[in-house]
C-alpha cells in the first residue's frame, strides 16, 4: 500500500474500525478515516509532508496511534 502522506511504500495494519491503519517507514504509524480517504480522492488533496510528519511526531511516546479524519486531512493539506 502507498502512504497517503508521502506516497512511499507502507504496510497496512489490520484495522478494527472504519479506517485504514498504515505503518510508513518515513512518516510512522497512523490511522486514516474512510471520510478522509474519500476527501483525498474527491478533492485531490495533497498533504504537506513536513507539517504532517510534525503532527504525527507529536504523538510519539503517548501510546496513541494518531487518526487523520477529514477535518485533520484538510488542515494538513499542502497550500
ABEGO torsion letter per residue (X at the ends): XBBAAAGBBBBBBBBABBBBBBBBAAAEBBBBBAAAAAAAAAAGBBBBAAAAAAAAAAABGAGBBBBBBAAAAAAABBX
